[in-house]
Amino acid sequence: MNQSRFELTPIGTVRSDLTDPASAPNQGDEGAPDAWLIFEPAVLEALDGIRAGDEVIILTWLDRARRDVLRVHPRGDQSRAQQGVFSTRSPHRPNPIGLHRVEIVSIDGGRVRVRNLEAIDGTPIVDVKPVLSGDVDER
Amino acid sequence: MNQSRFELTPIGTVRSDLTDPASAPNQGDEGAPDAWLIFEPAVLEALDGIRAGDEVIILTWLDRARRDVLRVHPRGDQSRAQQGVFSTRSPHRPNPIGLHRVEIVSIDGGRVRVRNLEAIDGTPIVDVKPVLSGDVDER
């Protein structure tokens, strides 16, 4: 394995009523609740330009995931054959980065309310990006 | 700033004819070339289930980006007002993770050919995820 390492710094934290990884929805559009994103004071300036109604991509660090898993049953369904984790959205993967597309509901300084986030309470946030047409267009 | 740190391990490397960050396209659909993803032998099993024709999201570590930038002129255009980096796709941001949606052209063991990747030669790859309907549907 390549010996390089890169260090991620949390820029904020998810505050959610979801507290149990086992009962959290697999995806945001599968009944996930609204949640708060609480940003670190040091990065507030980087939020400038984000507005209520925007669709953004939140990247999180799934700190309760396993990193030594390369194959899983898709969606935890034992009746389905195992697949490589890169062909699934399993949280268990060499670098457990979560990718969540959400809509911004409201912004109050460093407290940002979002719709339908499946990440559990306490999950560290590592990046926020706007959704671009190249992410969503059929090619 | 929160003092936690998380460690990313590269799972592979981009091989591309793009070598100059300054002249690379801003996005894959803006004239970016096809490129190779060369995966580490230790993670090959995690690719199982990915096939030519699939659309996937590649996450990279933009190792030549600056991490101390919170505001930028969008697309480097000095005539546009500065915005917070979280409302742009600037590579310069606290955690310089690149997000690239690409189509798989072919797979040869750990060498994967993809279309239209704007990441430059040598960029470390940190994750691969399938595109899901929740990423692309209008909500």
Interface residues (C-beta under 8 A of the other chain):
Chain A: M1 N2 S4 R5 F6 E7 L8 T9 P10 I11 T13 Q27 G28 D29 E40 A42 V43 E45 A46 L47 D48 G49 I50 D54 E55 V56 I57 L59 W61 D63 L70 R71 Q82 Q83 G84 V85 F86 S87 T88 R89 R93 P94 N95 I97 L99 R101 E103 R115 P124 V126 D127 V128 K129 P130 L132 S133 G134 D135 V136 D137 R139
Chain B: M1 N2 S4 R5 F6 E7 L8 T9 P10 I11 T13 Q27 G28 D29 E40 A42 V43 E45 A46 L47 D48 G49 I50 D54 E55 V56 I57 L59 W61 D63 L70 R71 Q82 Q83 G84 V85 F86 S87 T88 R89 R93 P94 N95 I97 L99 R101 E103 R115 P124 V126 D127 V128 K129 P130 L132 S133 G134 D135 V136 D137 R139
